[in-house]
């Protein structure tokens, strides 16, 4: 499992808390000034490429949803930290 950046973790936490969302819905959870749609969309597609998100197609829009649970991600992150030091 590839390590996530802080911004990618922030996006994943929203998906874990809120469930399936379109990128436009995701933007509503950001405080002003919100990041640009294209910036967030690129990061979401990157998370999909890394295997953390998948999508359902609705016309030419995609609703993304997590395919890695928060528990699995945390467990894997802790295992990685432990293996580096012990």
Gaussian input, Z-matrix of N, CA and C with variables (Angstrom, degrees):
# hf/3-21g

backbone

0 1
 N
 C     1     B1
 C     2     B2     1     A1
 N     3     B3     2     A2     1     D1
 C     4     B4     3     A3     2     D2
 C     5     B5     4     A4     3     D3
 N     6     B6     5     A5     4     D4
 C     7     B7     6     A6     5     D5
 C     8     B8     7     A7     6     D6
 N     9     B9     8     A8     7     D7
 C    10    B10     9     A9     8     D8
 C    11    B11    10    A10     9     D9
 N    12    B12    11    A11    10    D10
 C    13    B13    12    A12    11    D11
 C    14    B14    13    A13    12    D12
 N    15    B15    14    A14    13    D13
 C    16    B16    15    A15    14    D14
 C    17    B17    16    A16    15    D15
 N    18    B18    17    A17    16    D16
 C    19    B19    18    A18    17    D17
 C    20    B20    19    A19    18    D18
 N    21    B21    20    A20    19    D19
 C    22    B22    21    A21    20    D20
 C    23    B23    22    A22    21    D21
 N    24    B24    23    A23    22    D22
 C    25    B25    24    A24    23    D23
 C    26    B26    25    A25    24    D24
 N    27    B27    26    A26    25    D25
 C    28    B28    27    A27    26    D26
 C    29    B29    28    A28    27    D27
 N    30    B30    29    A29    28    D28
 C    31    B31    30    A30    29    D29
 C    32    B32    31    A31    30    D30
 N    33    B33    32    A32    31    D31
 C    34    B34    33    A33    32    D32
 C    35    B35    34    A34    33    D33
 N    36    B36    35    A35    34    D34
 C    37    B37    36    A36    35    D35
 C    38    B38    37    A37    36    D36
 N    39    B39    38    A38    37    D37
 C    40    B40    39    A39    38    D38
 C    41    B41    40    A40    39    D39
 N    42    B42    41    A41    40    D40
 C    43    B43    42    A42    41    D41
 C    44    B44    43    A43    42    D42
 N    45    B45    44    A44    43    D43
 C    46    B46    45    A45    44    D44
 C    47    B47    46    A46    45    D45
 N    48    B48    47    A47    46    D46
 C    49    B49    48    A48    47    D47
 C    50    B50    49    A49    48    D48
 N    51    B51    50    A50    49    D49
 C    52    B52    51    A51    50    D50
 C    53    B53    52    A52    51    D51
 N    54    B54    53    A53    52    D52
 C    55    B55    54    A54    53    D53
 C    56    B56    55    A55    54    D54
 N    57    B57    56    A56    55    D55
 C    58    B58    57    A57    56    D56
 C    59    B59    58    A58    57    D57
 N    60    B60    59    A59    58    D58
 C    61    B61    60    A60    59    D59
 C    62    B62    61    A61    60    D60
 N    63    B63    62    A62    61    D61
 C    64    B64    63    A63    62    D62
 C    65    B65    64    A64    63    D63
 N    66    B66    65    A65    64    D64
 C    67    B67    66    A66    65    D65
 C    68    B68    67    A67    66    D66
 N    69    B69    68    A68    67    D67
 C    70    B70    69    A69    68    D68
 C    71    B71    70    A70    69    D69
 N    72    B72    71    A71    70    D70
 C    73    B73    72    A72    71    D71
 C    74    B74    73    A73    72    D72
 N    75    B75    74    A74    73    D73
 C    76    B76    75    A75    74    D74
 C    77    B77    76    A76    75    D75
 N    78    B78    77    A77    76    D76
 C    79    B79    78    A78    77    D77
 C    80    B80    79    A79    78    D78
 N    81    B81    80    A80    79    D79
 C    82    B82    81    A81    80    D80
 C    83    B83    82    A82    81    D81
 N    84    B84    83    A83    82    D82
 C    85    B85    84    A84    83    D83
 C    86    B86    85    A85    84    D84
 N    87    B87    86    A86    85    D85
 C    88    B88    87    A87    86    D86
 C    89    B89    88    A88    87    D87
 N    90    B90    89    A89    88    D88
 C    91    B91    90    A90    89    D89
 C    92    B92    91    A91    90    D90
 N    93    B93    92    A92    91    D91
 C    94    B94    93    A93    92    D92
 C    95    B95    94    A94    93    D93
 N    96    B96    95    A95    94    D94
 C    97    B97    96    A96    95    D95
 C    98    B98    97    A97    96    D96
 N    99    B99    98    A98    97    D97
 C   100   B100    99    A99    98    D98
 C   101   B101   100   A100    99    D99
 N   102   B102   101   A101   100   D100
 C   103   B103   102   A102   101   D101
 C   104   B104   103   A103   102   D102
 N   105   B105   104   A104   103   D103
 C   106   B106   105   A105   104   D104
 C   107   B107   106   A106   105   D105
 N   108   B108   107   A107   106   D106
 C   109   B109   108   A108   107   D107
 C   110   B110   109   A109   108   D108
 N   111   B111   110   A110   109   D109
 C   112   B112   111   A111   110   D110
 C   113   B113   112   A112   111   D111
 N   114   B114   113   A113   112   D112
 C   115   B115   114   A114   113   D113
 C   116   B116   115   A115   114   D114
 N   117   B117   116   A116   115   D115
 C   118   B118   117   A117   116   D116
 C   119   B119   118   A118   117   D117
 N   120   B120   119   A119   118   D118
 C   121   B121   120   A120   119   D119
 C   122   B122   121   A121   120   D120
 N   123   B123   122   A122   121   D121
 C   124   B124   123   A123   122   D122
 C   125   B125   124   A124   123   D123
 N   126   B126   125   A125   124   D124
 C   127   B127   126   A126   125   D125
 C   128   B128   127   A127   126   D126
 N   129   B129   128   A128   127   D127
 C   130   B130   129   A129   128   D128
 C   131   B131   130   A130   129   D129
 N   132   B132   131   A131   130   D130
 C   133   B133   132   A132   131   D131
 C   134   B134   133   A133   132   D132
 N   135   B135   134   A134   133   D133
 C   136   B136   135   A135   134   D134
 C   137   B137   136   A136   135   D135
 N   138   B138   137   A137   136   D136
 C   139   B139   138   A138   137   D137
 C   140   B140   139   A139   138   D138
 N   141   B141   140   A140   139   D139
 C   142   B142   141   A141   140   D140
 C   143   B143   142   A142   141   D141
 N   144   B144   143   A143   142   D142
 C   145   B145   144   A144   143   D143
 C   146   B146   145   A145   144   D144
 N   147   B147   146   A146   145   D145
 C   148   B148   147   A147   146   D146
 C   149   B149   148   A148   147   D147
 N   150   B150   149   A149   148   D148
 C   151   B151   150   A150   149   D149
 C   152   B152   151   A151   150   D150
 N   153   B153   152   A152   151   D151
 C   154   B154   153   A153   152   D152
 C   155   B155   154   A154   153   D153
 N   156   B156   155   A155   154   D154
 C   157   B157   156   A156   155   D155
 C   158   B158   157   A157   156   D156
 N   159   B159   158   A158   157   D157
 C   160   B160   159   A159   158   D158
 C   161   B161   160   A160   159   D159
 N   162   B162   161   A161   160   D160
 C   163   B163   162   A162   161   D161
 C   164   B164   163   A163   162   D162
 N   165   B165   164   A164   163   D163
 C   166   B166   165   A165   164   D164
 C   167   B167   166   A166   165   D165
 N   168   B168   167   A167   166   D166
 C   169   B169   168   A168   167   D167
 C   170   B170   169   A169   168   D168
 N   171   B171   170   A170   169   D169
 C   172   B172   171   A171   170   D170
 C   173   B173   172   A172   171   D171
 N   174   B174   173   A173   172   D172
 C   175   B175   174   A174   173   D173
 C   176   B176   175   A175   174   D174
 N   177   B177   176   A176   175   D175
 C   178   B178   177   A177   176   D176
 C   179   B179   178   A178   177   D177
 N   180   B180   179   A179   178   D178
 C   181   B181   180   A180   179   D179
 C   182   B182   181   A181   180   D180
 N   183   B183   182   A182   181   D181
 C   184   B184   183   A183   182   D182
 C   185   B185   184   A184   183   D183
 N   186   B186   185   A185   184   D184
 C   187   B187   186   A186   185   D185
 C   188   B188   187   A187   186   D186
 N   189   B189   188   A188   187   D187
 C   190   B190   189   A189   188   D188
 C   191   B191   190   A190   189   D189
 N   192   B192   191   A191   190   D190
 C   193   B193   192   A192   191   D191
 C   194   B194   193   A193   192   D192
 N   195   B195   194   A194   193   D193
 C   196   B196   195   A195   194   D194
 C   197   B197   196   A196   195   D195
 N   198   B198   197   A197   196   D196
 C   199   B199   198   A198   197   D197
 C   200   B200   199   A199   198   D198
 N   201   B201   200   A200   199   D199
 C   202   B202   201   A201   200   D200
 C   203   B203   202   A202   201   D201
 N   204   B204   203   A203   202   D202
 C   205   B205   204   A204   203   D203
 C   206   B206   205   A205   204   D204
 N   207   B207   206   A206   205   D205
 C   208   B208   207   A207   206   D206
 C   209   B209   208   A208   207   D207
 N   210   B210   209   A209   208   D208
 C   211   B211   210   A210   209   D209
 C   212   B212   211   A211   210   D210
 N   213   B213   212   A212   211   D211
 C   214   B214   213   A213   212   D212
 C   215   B215   214   A214   213   D213
 N   216   B216   215   A215   214   D214
 C   217   B217   216   A216   215   D215
 C   218   B218   217   A217   216   D216
 N   219   B219   218   A218   217   D217
 C   220   B220   219   A219   218   D218
 C   221   B221   220   A220   219   D219
 N   222   B222   221   A221   220   D220
 C   223   B223   222   A222   221   D221
 C   224   B224   223   A223   222   D222
 N   225   B225   224   A224   223   D223
 C   226   B226   225   A225   224   D224
 C   227   B227   226   A226   225   D225
 N   228   B228   227   A227   226   D226
 C   229   B229   228   A228   227   D227
 C   230   B230   229   A229   228   D228
 N   231   B231   230   A230   229   D229
 C   232   B232   231   A231   230   D230
 C   233   B233   232   A232   231   D231
 N   234   B234   233   A233   232   D232
 C   235   B235   234   A234   233   D233
 C   236   B236   235   A235   234   D234
 N   237   B237   236   A236   235   D235
 C   238   B238   237   A237   236   D236
 C   239   B239   238   A238   237   D237
 N   240   B240   239   A239   238   D238
 C   241   B241   240   A240   239   D239
 C   242   B242   241   A241   240   D240
 N   243   B243   242   A242   241   D241
 C   244   B244   243   A243   242   D242
 C   245   B245   244   A244   243   D243
 N   246   B246   245   A245   244   D244
 C   247   B247   246   A246   245   D245
 C   248   B248   247   A247   246   D246
 N   249   B249   248   A248   247   D247
 C   250   B250   249   A249   248   D248
 C   251   B251   250   A250   249   D249
 N   252   B252   251   A251   250   D250
 C   253   B253   252   A252   251   D251
 C   254   B254   253   A253   252   D252
 N   255   B255   254   A254   253   D253
 C   256   B256   255   A255   254   D254
 C   257   B257   256   A256   255   D255

   B1=1.4467
   B2=1.5351
   B3=1.3221
   B4=1.4588
   B5=1.5252
   B6=1.3357
   B7=1.4599
   B8=1.5258
   B9=1.3258
   B10=1.4544
   B11=1.5206
   B12=1.3293
   B13=1.4602
   B14=1.5243
   B15=1.3228
   B16=1.4694
   B17=1.5311
   B18=1.3173
   B19=1.4754
   B20=1.5269
   B21=1.3248
   B22=1.4644
   B23=1.5284
   B24=1.3303
   B25=1.4693
   B26=1.5214
   B27=1.3239
   B28=1.4641
   B29=1.5336
   B30=1.3197
   B31=1.4663
   B32=1.5239
   B33=1.3208
   B34=1.4653
   B35=1.5206
   B36=1.3306
   B37=1.4735
   B38=1.5260
   B39=1.3299
   B40=1.4648
   B41=1.5250
   B42=1.3223
   B43=1.4691
   B44=1.5238
   B45=1.3299
   B46=1.4617
   B47=1.5248
   B48=1.3308
   B49=1.4666
   B50=1.5239
   B51=1.3271
   B52=1.4719
   B53=1.5195
   B54=1.3275
   B55=1.4578
   B56=1.5187
   B57=1.3463
   B58=1.4686
   B59=1.5275
   B60=1.3323
   B61=1.4684
   B62=1.5178
   B63=1.3290
   B64=1.4564
   B65=1.5296
   B66=1.3206
   B67=1.4670
   B68=1.5290
   B69=1.3216
   B70=1.4757
   B71=1.5292
   B72=1.3239
   B73=1.4640
   B74=1.5260
   B75=1.3142
   B76=1.4588
   B77=1.5256
   B78=1.3176
   B79=1.4633
   B80=1.5227
   B81=1.3284
   B82=1.4669
   B83=1.5234
   B84=1.3177
   B85=1.4635
   B86=1.5282
   B87=1.3255
   B88=1.4591
   B89=1.5225
   B90=1.3276
   B91=1.4703
   B92=1.5327
   B93=1.3153
   B94=1.4701
   B95=1.5168
   B96=1.2897
   B97=1.4579
   B98=1.5279
   B99=1.3057
   B100=1.4693
   B101=1.5273
   B102=1.3353
   B103=1.4734
   B104=1.5321
   B105=1.3040
   B106=1.4607
   B107=1.5304
   B108=1.3184
   B109=1.4630
   B110=1.5279
   B111=1.3436
   B112=1.4688
   B113=1.5251
   B114=1.3227
   B115=1.4667
   B116=1.5205
   B117=1.3253
   B118=1.4677
   B119=1.5231
   B120=1.3165
   B121=1.4606
   B122=1.5299
   B123=1.3216
   B124=1.4660
   B125=1.5240
   B126=1.3293
   B127=1.4665
   B128=1.5277
   B129=1.3223
   B130=1.4693
   B131=1.5282
   B132=1.3261
   B133=1.4679
   B134=1.5277
   B135=1.3223
   B136=1.4638
   B137=1.5282
   B138=1.3240
   B139=1.4679
   B140=1.5249
   B141=1.3179
   B142=1.4615
   B143=1.5338
   B144=1.3237
   B145=1.4685
   B146=1.5258
   B147=1.3274
   B148=1.4691
   B149=1.5272
   B150=1.3363
   B151=1.4585
   B152=1.5161
   B153=1.3257
   B154=1.4647
   B155=1.5281
   B156=1.3267
   B157=1.4621
   B158=1.5231
   B159=1.3226
   B160=1.4671
   B161=1.5271
   B162=1.3309
   B163=1.4635
   B164=1.5273
   B165=1.3275
   B166=1.4618
   B167=1.5215
   B168=1.3312
   B169=1.4589
   B170=1.5193
   B171=1.3250
   B172=1.4559
   B173=1.5229
   B174=1.3260
   B175=1.4583
   B176=1.5185
   B177=1.3436
   B178=1.4647
   B179=1.5323
   B180=1.3328
   B181=1.4643
   B182=1.5195
   B183=1.3171
   B184=1.4617
   B185=1.5213
   B186=1.3295
   B187=1.4593
   B188=1.5253
   B189=1.3218
   B190=1.4604
   B191=1.5189
   B192=1.3281
   B193=1.4620
   B194=1.5268
   B195=1.3384
   B196=1.4692
   B197=1.5215
   B198=1.3308
   B199=1.4669
   B200=1.5263
   B201=1.3373
   B202=1.4637
   B203=1.5224
   B204=1.3232
   B205=1.4649
   B206=1.5230
   B207=1.3173
   B208=1.4617
   B209=1.5268
   B210=1.3265
   B211=1.4703
   B212=1.5291
   B213=1.3391
   B214=1.4676
   B215=1.5279
   B216=1.3273
   B217=1.4609
   B218=1.5273
   B219=1.3330
   B220=1.4698
   B221=1.5230
   B222=1.3126
   B223=1.4611
   B224=1.5325
   B225=1.3210
   B226=1.4604
   B227=1.5266
   B228=1.3301
   B229=1.4610
   B230=1.5218
   B231=1.3256
   B232=1.4681
   B233=1.5249
   B234=1.3396
   B235=1.4714
   B236=1.5211
   B237=1.3286
   B238=1.4625
   B239=1.5190
   B240=1.3274
   B241=1.4654
   B242=1.5222
   B243=1.3127
   B244=1.4634
   B245=1.5258
   B246=1.3261
   B247=1.4672
   B248=1.5301
   B249=1.3234
   B250=1.4686
   B251=1.5281
   B252=1.3184
   B253=1.4620
   B254=1.5240
   B255=1.3228
   B256=1.4716
   B257=1.5108
   A1=108.03
   A2=116.85
   A3=120.99
   A4=110.74
   A5=115.05
   A6=120.86
   A7=109.54
   A8=115.71
   A9=121.41
   A10=110.98
   A11=115.46
   A12=120.44
   A13=108.12
   A14=116.83
   A15=121.02
   A16=110.75
   A17=117.57
   A18=121.29
   A19=111.03
   A20=117.09
   A21=120.30
   A22=110.09
   A23=117.34
   A24=120.21
   A25=110.80
   A26=116.66
   A27=121.38
   A28=110.29
   A29=116.59
   A30=120.81
   A31=110.36
   A32=117.00
   A33=120.16
   A34=111.09
   A35=118.12
   A36=120.36
   A37=110.67
   A38=116.70
   A39=119.60
   A40=110.92
   A41=117.31
   A42=119.49
   A43=111.11
   A44=118.06
   A45=120.39
   A46=110.97
   A47=117.36
   A48=121.08
   A49=112.52
   A50=116.82
   A51=121.48
   A52=114.37
   A53=118.49
   A54=120.63
   A55=111.84
   A56=117.28
   A57=121.78
   A58=112.39
   A59=115.88
   A60=121.55
   A61=110.62
   A62=114.66
   A63=121.96
   A64=106.88
   A65=117.83
   A66=120.56
   A67=110.25
   A68=118.22
   A69=120.74
   A70=111.26
   A71=117.36
   A72=120.70
   A73=110.30
   A74=116.43
   A75=121.72
   A76=110.69
   A77=117.16
   A78=121.56
   A79=112.44
   A80=117.64
   A81=120.94
   A82=112.80
   A83=118.11
   A84=121.74
   A85=112.69
   A86=117.42
   A87=121.44
   A88=109.51
   A89=117.37
   A90=119.80
   A91=110.34
   A92=115.59
   A93=120.38
   A94=108.89
   A95=121.61
   A96=126.08
   A97=110.05
   A98=115.29
   A99=120.98
   A100=110.48
   A101=115.62
   A102=117.50
   A103=109.68
   A104=116.71
   A105=121.61
   A106=110.13
   A107=116.02
   A108=122.37
   A109=111.38
   A110=117.07
   A111=120.28
   A112=112.23
   A113=117.06
   A114=121.06
   A115=110.46
   A116=116.08
   A117=120.62
   A118=110.10
   A119=117.23
   A120=121.41
   A121=111.09
   A122=117.04
   A123=121.27
   A124=110.61
   A125=117.12
   A126=120.14
   A127=111.00
   A128=117.61
   A129=121.21
   A130=109.76
   A131=117.25
   A132=119.90
   A133=111.20
   A134=116.96
   A135=121.25
   A136=110.34
   A137=116.97
   A138=120.88
   A139=110.78
   A140=116.59
   A141=119.95
   A142=109.86
   A143=117.09
   A144=120.99
   A145=111.46
   A146=117.02
   A147=121.61
   A148=112.11
   A149=117.12
   A150=120.29
   A151=115.25
   A152=117.86
   A153=121.21
   A154=112.69
   A155=116.91
   A156=122.23
   A157=109.81
   A158=115.36
   A159=123.07
   A160=105.65
   A161=117.18
   A162=118.20
   A163=112.37
   A164=113.50
   A165=123.47
   A166=105.77
   A167=117.23
   A168=121.48
   A169=110.28
   A170=115.56
   A171=123.21
   A172=106.14
   A173=116.26
   A174=119.86
   A175=108.52
   A176=116.30
   A177=119.00
   A178=111.71
   A179=117.14
   A180=122.70
   A181=109.57
   A182=115.19
   A183=120.96
   A184=110.52
   A185=114.60
   A186=120.36
   A187=106.37
   A188=116.09
   A189=121.55
   A190=110.60
   A191=115.59
   A192=121.76
   A193=108.94
   A194=117.09
   A195=120.03
   A196=111.84
   A197=116.05
   A198=120.26
   A199=110.78
   A200=116.25
   A201=121.91
   A202=106.00
   A203=116.75
   A204=119.36
   A205=110.24
   A206=114.90
   A207=120.24
   A208=110.46
   A209=116.21
   A210=120.83
   A211=110.95
   A212=116.56
   A213=120.14
   A214=111.16
   A215=116.17
   A216=119.82
   A217=110.61
   A218=117.22
   A219=120.96
   A220=110.91
   A221=116.34
   A222=120.93
   A223=110.28
   A224=116.57
   A225=121.20
   A226=111.33
   A227=117.29
   A228=121.60
   A229=110.73
   A230=116.40
   A231=120.88
   A232=110.38
   A233=116.77
   A234=120.03
   A235=110.80
   A236=116.27
   A237=120.49
   A238=111.91
   A239=116.57
   A240=120.48
   A241=110.78
   A242=116.80
   A243=121.23
   A244=110.37
   A245=117.25
   A246=120.03
   A247=112.01
   A248=117.54
   A249=120.12
   A250=111.96
   A251=117.10
   A252=120.16
   A253=114.36
   A254=117.84
   A255=119.32
   A256=111.61
   D1=126.75
   D2=-177.90
   D3=-75.18
   D4=144.24
   D5=179.41
   D6=-71.45
   D7=144.99
   D8=179.73
   D9=-99.83
   D10=150.07
   D11=172.39
   D12=-76.29
   D13=169.85
   D14=179.26
   D15=-60.70
   D16=-41.31
   D17=179.69
   D18=-67.08
   D19=-39.45
   D20=177.84
   D21=-65.79
   D22=-39.83
   D23=176.94
   D24=-62.37
   D25=-38.85
   D26=178.55
   D27=-60.57
   D28=-44.16
   D29=178.50
   D30=-65.37
   D31=-44.70
   D32=-179.73
   D33=-62.04
   D34=-38.91
   D35=179.00
   D36=-60.73
   D37=-38.40
   D38=177.01
   D39=-65.56
   D40=-41.75
   D41=177.90
   D42=-66.35
   D43=-38.39
   D44=178.33
   D45=-66.42
   D46=-37.85
   D47=-178.99
   D48=-77.12
   D49=-43.42
   D50=-170.50
   D51=-98.90
   D52=-20.42
   D53=-178.87
   D54=87.89
   D55=-163.67
   D56=-176.36
   D57=-57.29
   D58=136.60
   D59=-179.30
   D60=-151.41
   D61=152.48
   D62=167.12
   D63=-81.33
   D64=159.74
   D65=-179.95
   D66=-60.30
   D67=-38.31
   D68=178.72
   D69=-60.91
   D70=-38.48
   D71=176.77
   D72=-66.53
   D73=-40.79
   D74=179.23
   D75=-58.53
   D76=-40.81
   D77=-179.66
   D78=-60.54
   D79=-28.61
   D80=-179.99
   D81=-64.45
   D82=-19.95
   D83=-179.44
   D84=-88.67
   D85=-3.08
   D86=177.82
   D87=-91.61
   D88=141.57
   D89=175.97
   D90=-74.32
   D91=161.10
   D92=175.58
   D93=-71.87
   D94=144.27
   D95=-7.89
   D96=-76.50
   D97=129.37
   D98=-178.53
   D99=-73.82
   D100=149.37
   D101=174.16
   D102=-66.56
   D103=159.43
   D104=-179.84
   D105=-67.21
   D106=146.16
   D107=179.80
   D108=-51.97
   D109=-47.07
   D110=-176.96
   D111=-62.81
   D112=-34.81
   D113=179.04
   D114=-64.05
   D115=-49.00
   D116=-179.25
   D117=-67.21
   D118=-40.86
   D119=179.26
   D120=-59.92
   D121=-41.34
   D122=178.01
   D123=-63.38
   D124=-42.63
   D125=179.78
   D126=-66.76
   D127=-37.19
   D128=178.20
   D129=-65.41
   D130=-43.44
   D131=177.64
   D132=-63.72
   D133=-34.79
   D134=176.27
   D135=-64.55
   D136=-40.84
   D137=177.11
   D138=-64.51
   D139=-35.00
   D140=176.42
   D141=-67.32
   D142=-42.54
   D143=179.48
   D144=-64.30
   D145=-31.64
   D146=178.72
   D147=-79.94
   D148=-7.80
   D149=176.88
   D150=91.73
   D151=15.98
   D152=-179.92
   D153=-94.32
   D154=-29.70
   D155=-179.49
   D156=-125.04
   D157=157.72
   D158=170.55
   D159=-135.23
   D160=175.51
   D161=-179.02
   D162=-141.58
   D163=156.84
   D164=169.11
   D165=-109.23
   D166=138.50
   D167=178.76
   D168=-90.12
   D169=134.25
   D170=173.42
   D171=-128.98
   D172=92.25
   D173=-173.67
   D174=65.84
   D175=-123.26
   D176=177.53
   D177=-103.32
   D178=19.52
   D179=176.17
   D180=-113.60
   D181=151.82
   D182=179.32
   D183=-119.66
   D184=132.56
   D185=172.97
   D186=-103.19
   D187=117.13
   D188=-176.47
   D189=-92.24
   D190=150.04
   D191=178.32
   D192=-146.72
   D193=150.05
   D194=-178.29
   D195=-73.83
   D196=139.96
   D197=174.22
   D198=-115.15
   D199=-5.09
   D200=172.17
   D201=-113.79
   D202=126.26
   D203=-179.56
   D204=-74.61
   D205=157.94
   D206=177.87
   D207=-61.25
   D208=-38.27
   D209=179.88
   D210=-63.17
   D211=-44.68
   D212=179.13
   D213=-63.21
   D214=-41.46
   D215=179.41
   D216=-63.26
   D217=-47.37
   D218=-179.97
   D219=-62.43
   D220=-43.81
   D221=179.89
   D222=-59.98
   D223=-45.39
   D224=-179.09
   D225=-66.42
   D226=-38.64
   D227=178.90
   D228=-64.65
   D229=-42.25
   D230=179.18
   D231=-66.38
   D232=-42.54
   D233=178.07
   D234=-59.36
   D235=-41.75
   D236=179.71
   D237=-63.59
   D238=-41.70
   D239=179.22
   D240=-65.82
   D241=-43.15
   D242=-179.58
   D243=-64.24
   D244=-43.27
   D245=-177.61
   D246=-67.37
   D247=-27.27
   D248=178.03
   D249=-72.43
   D250=-29.47
   D251=-173.91
   D252=-105.58
   D253=-16.21
   D254=-176.37
   D255=-127.70

